Amino acid sequence: MLKSEEIRWFALKVRSRHEKAVAAALRAKGYESFLPLYRTRHRWADRLKTVSLPLFPGYVFTHFDDRAALPVLSTPGVVEIVGFRSRPMPVEDHEIAGLRRLTETSLCYEPHPYVRIGERVRLLDGPLRGTAGILVAVKDPPRVVLSVEMLQRSVAVEIDRDWVMPAPACLHVNLHAAGYVASAK
């Protein structure tokens, strides 16, 4: 039996436009998978339609013991487990938890370029209370960017300006290492 600390979240690099199929195949194999989606409007020549797209195109998150990775790697559409020097690197639990909290809200969010500069901030209110990171710019509507540092990918979500306040440097260090980056733009 596997200990819970041996089972971690990993990012899988998957074939282009195969994210939903890979997530479904992993669930069918008994793995917990997480594919954060966002809704956007796409225009075709004959119609305008709202579609759900992956927040991180080309990636699916799954929960497993990396010492037993073969069934995950043999899933159709999986290219590799994201890592460093051929060693899978887990995604921090709080990064997955933050993304899950975000996808369960009614807030408007979308992919955002990965950012690392600016003033330290912390969200004091709203559904993302406790999330912290960096303020990039202030315009209407303000946005917070949640990041998965290992993938260098981020998600922007609209917030209320009153939810943001400067954060102490020690909080920034801990939460920046956690991969949370905030901005308002």
N, C-alpha and C positions, 0 to 999 in steps of 0.2 A: 504494500500500500504506500502511495506517495504522500509525503508530508506536505502540508499546505504551503510551507515556505519554499518548497522546490517547484511549485507551480507558479509561474509568473506570466505576465502579459508580454507578448512579443509582437512586433510589427512584421508583417509578411509583405514582401514585394510581390505583386501579382501582375499577371498580364494585363495590358491596357484594356479597359472596359469589361473586365471580368470580376470586379470587386464583389458584386452582389451574388454571382454564381459561386465564387470561392467561399464567401461567408455562409451561404446555404449548405454547401458541401461539407464544410467543417462542422456545422451544427448537426448535419446528418450523421457524421462520424462520432458525435458525442462531445465535441469540443465547444467551449463557450467562445463565441466570436463576437466582435463588436465592429460594426461598420457605421461610423457616424455619417449621416446624410444631411444635406441642406436642400431647401426648396428654392427653385429659381424659375423664371419664365424664359422659355426658349421660343424663338420665332422661326418658323419654317415658311416656305414660300406661300403656303395656303392657310396657315393657322398659327395661333399663339397658344402655348400650352405650358402649364406649370409642371415641372418635373423634379424628381428627387435625385440628386447627384452626390457622389462621395465628397466629403470635406477634404479628404486626402487622396486624390486620384492615384491609383496604382498601389494602394496599401489597404490591408485589412489587419485588425488587431485580433489576436487569439490568445487564450489562456492555456498553457501547457507546461510540462516539464521538458526543458530543452535536451535532456539526456535521452528522451524518447521522442525525437523529432521526426523520425522517418514517416509515420503516418500523415503528419502535417505536410511535410515536403512532397509527399506523393499525391497530394490533393490536386486534381486538374486545375491549372491556372496559376498555381503557386510557383514563383520563380526562385525565391530564396527567403531565408529569415534574415531580417536586417541585423547587422552586427558590425564588429570591428575585427579585422584580421581573421576571418573565417570563424569567429566565435560569436554566436548569437548574443545580443545585448538586450536585456529586458527593458521594457518601458515602465517608468515609475507608476505605481498604483494610483497615486494622487493625480497624475496626468490623465489617466483613463477615467478616474472618478470625476474630475472636472469636466471632461468632454461629455460624459454621461449626464451629468447635471445639466449641462448646456442643452443637450438634445432633448431633454425632458421638459424644457421651458417653452414658453410661447414667444420668446425673444426672437428678433430677426437676426440671423447670423449667416456668415458666408466665409469662404476661404480668404485668407489675407497673407500678403508677403511676410515672411519671417523677419522679425525686428529684434534688436538687442540694445538700442540706445535710448537715452532720455532720463527723465526724472522718475524716481521710485514712487509708486502709488499703491494703495490698497483699496479694495472695494468694501465699503462699510455697510451697504444695504442692498436689497434686491435679491433675486434668486442666486446670484453668484457671490454673495457675501463671503468675505474671507479670501477671495482670490486676489492675488497681488501680482505686480510686475512693473512695467515701465510706461510712463505717459509719453507719447510721441508728439502729439499735437492736440489742440483743443479747437474744434469746430462743431457745428451742429449737423447731425446728432453725434455726440461723443461715442466712441467705440472702445471696447476692451478686446485685446487679442490674447487668446489662450494658445499656448504653443506646446508642441511635442519637440523638445530640444533635439533628441536623437535624430529625428527625421528632418529637422529644420523646416517644419511646416507649422502654420498658424491658422487660427480661425478668428474672424472678427465678429463681434456681437455688439449691437447697439445698446447703450446703457443711458441712465439718467446722470447728468453732470453732478448732481448732489451725492452720488454714491462713491465718488472718488476723493481720496485725501492722501497727502504725502505719507509715505511709510518710512519707518526707521531703517537705517542702513543694515542692521542685523536681520531684519525681516526680509529685506531685499535679497541678501545673500542666500538665506535658506530657501526662499521661494523661487529665486532665479535658478538655483541649482535644481529645483523641482520642475523647471521648465515653464513656469507661468510668466508670461510677458504681457503687460497691459498697455493699451494705447487708447487715446481718444482722438478721433480725427473727424 
